[in-house]
Amino acid sequence: MEKGRFVLVTGPSGAGKDTLIAGARERLGGDERFVFPERLITRDCLPEAERHGTISRDAFARMTAEGRYALAWEAHGLGYVIPREVAEMVTAGRIAVCNVSRRIVPDALARFAGTHVLYVDADRSVRAGRLAARGRESRQDIEARLARDVPDFPADLPVTRIDNSGTLDMGVTAFVAALAALADQGNSTRRTA
């Protein structure tokens, strides 16, 4: 079977990761190479939040204890799961585009060959405006998110960086181009193997 890959979308709060993923899902909807799995989160689905499945804390604990996941982590007081079926899709040759915490990146690299990181960022003022517009956090919480110090990735880690400070169309276009380049890179590797 051909091998696909995990594309891990990371970046600071307010950078627009979920918006870019939604835009790419729409533009690449007919392209069978890509899959955009919904995360399971221990939070009710909110109208202003990204599409996701909701699971209870107990279900999260059971899934992680039993190893019934491709990736799982905790952040901001919530549990997150990428379902095990996604790993099967990657094994079958698909490219799974997943919004994840950067703390799960080392685990994903160790478990899944060909993992690549798309790091989405935006100017601090843009991120502040987006976080305020979400209406989910207090001003103090927003400031804490903006002040969070995030260390850089290791030099040997494959990372594509996307600046999402501009318009939605510019951001989605750059994001889709990065995904297409990764897919073409995978096809080129398979042809020469």
C-alpha positions in Angstrom: 0.0 0.0 0.0 1.1 3.5 -0.6 1.9 5.6 2.4 0.2 8.9 3.1 1.2 11.3 5.8 0.0 13.3 8.7 0.1 17.1 8.2 0.0 18.6 11.7 -1.3 22.2 11.7 0.0 24.1 14.7 0.4 27.7 15.6 -0.6 30.2 18.3 -4.2 30.9 19.3 -5.9 33.3 17.0 -3.6 32.5 14.0 -6.6 31.2 12.1 -5.7 27.4 11.9 -9.3 26.2 11.9 -10.4 28.8 9.3 -7.6 27.8 7.0 -8.4 24.1 7.4 -12.1 24.8 6.7 -11.1 26.8 3.6 -8.8 24.0 2.4 -11.5 21.4 3.0 -13.9 23.4 0.8 -11.3 23.9 -2.0 -9.9 20.4 -2.0 -13.3 18.7 -1.4 -13.0 16.7 -4.6 -9.4 15.7 -4.2 -9.3 12.1 -2.8 -5.7 12.5 -1.6 -6.8 14.7 1.3 -8.8 14.0 4.4 -9.7 16.6 7.1 -10.7 14.6 10.1 -12.7 16.2 12.9 -11.2 16.1 16.3 -13.0 14.8 19.3 -12.9 17.3 22.2 -14.2 17.2 25.7 -16.1 20.4 25.0 -19.6 21.0 23.7 -19.7 22.1 20.1 -20.0 25.9 20.0 -21.3 27.7 16.9 -18.2 30.0 16.7 -15.8 27.1 17.2 -14.4 24.7 14.6 -16.3 21.6 13.6 -15.5 18.8 16.0 -17.1 15.8 17.8 -17.8 16.0 21.5 -16.8 13.3 23.9 -17.1 13.1 27.7 -14.1 13.2 30.0 -14.8 9.5 30.8 -14.8 8.5 27.2 -11.6 10.4 26.6 -10.0 8.6 29.6 -11.2 5.2 28.2 -10.0 5.9 24.6 -6.5 7.0 25.7 -6.2 4.1 28.3 -7.2 1.6 25.6 -5.0 3.1 22.9 -8.1 3.8 20.6 -6.7 6.9 18.9 -4.2 8.0 16.3 -3.1 11.0 18.4 -4.4 12.3 21.8 -3.4 15.2 24.1 -4.6 17.6 26.7 -4.4 21.4 26.5 -6.3 24.3 28.0 -8.1 22.0 30.4 -9.6 19.9 27.5 -8.9 16.5 26.1 -8.4 16.1 22.3 -8.4 13.0 20.2 -7.7 12.2 16.5 -9.6 8.9 16.0 -7.6 5.7 15.2 -9.3 5.4 11.8 -7.3 8.4 10.6 -4.1 6.4 11.0 -5.7 3.7 8.8 -6.4 6.4 6.2 -2.8 7.5 6.2 -1.6 3.9 5.9 -3.9 3.7 2.8 -2.1 6.6 1.2 -4.3 9.6 2.2 -2.9 12.9 3.6 -4.6 13.7 6.9 -4.7 17.4 7.8 -5.1 17.8 11.6 -5.1 20.8 13.9 -3.0 19.7 16.9 -1.1 21.1 19.9 2.6 21.4 19.2 3.2 19.3 22.3 1.9 16.3 20.4 4.4 16.8 17.5 7.2 14.7 18.9 4.8 11.8 19.5 3.4 12.0 16.0 6.9 12.1 14.5 7.9 9.0 16.5 4.8 7.1 15.5 4.1 8.1 11.9 6.8 8.4 9.2 6.4 11.3 6.8 4.7 13.6 9.3 5.0 17.2 8.4 4.2 20.4 10.3 2.3 23.4 8.8 2.9 26.3 11.2 0.3 29.0 10.9 1.1 32.4 12.5 -0.2 35.9 12.3 0.7 39.3 13.6 0.0 39.7 17.3 -2.6 42.5 16.8 -4.4 40.3 14.2 -4.5 37.3 16.6 -5.7 39.6 19.5 -8.6 40.8 17.3 -9.6 37.2 16.3 -9.5 36.0 19.8 -11.7 38.8 21.0 -14.1 38.2 18.1 -14.5 34.6 19.2 -16.0 35.7 22.4 -15.0 32.6 24.3 -12.3 34.1 26.6 -12.0 37.0 28.9 -9.6 39.8 28.1 -7.2 38.4 30.7 -7.4 34.9 29.1 -6.7 36.5 25.7 -3.6 38.3 27.1 -2.4 35.1 28.6 -2.7 33.3 25.3 -0.9 36.1 23.4 1.9 36.1 26.0 2.5 32.4 25.9 6.2 31.8 25.0 6.5 29.0 22.5 10.0 27.6 21.8 11.0 27.1 18.2 10.9 23.7 16.5 14.1 21.6 16.2 16.2 22.6 13.1 15.8 19.1 11.5 12.0 19.1 11.8 10.1 19.5 8.4 8.1 22.7 8.9 6.3 24.9 6.4 5.4 28.3 7.8 2.4 30.2 6.7 1.7 33.9 7.6 -2.0 34.3 8.0 -2.0 38.0 8.7 -3.7 39.0 5.5 -7.1 38.3 3.9 -8.9 35.0 4.2 -8.4 34.3 0.5 -4.6 34.9 0.8 -4.3 32.6 3.8 -6.4 29.7 2.3 -4.5 30.0 -1.0 -1.1 29.7 0.7 -2.4 26.9 2.9 -3.8 24.9 -0.1 -0.5 25.5 -2.1 1.5 24.1 0.8 -0.7 21.0 1.0 -0.5 20.5 -2.8 3.3 20.8 -2.6 3.4 18.1 0.1 1.2 15.8 -1.9 3.3 16.3 -5.1 6.4 15.7 -3.0 5.0 12.4 -1.8 4.1 11.4 -5.3 7.6 12.2 -6.5 9.1 10.1 -3.7 6.8 7.2 -4.6 7.7 7.4 -8.3 11.4 7.3 -7.6 11.3 4.6 -4.9 
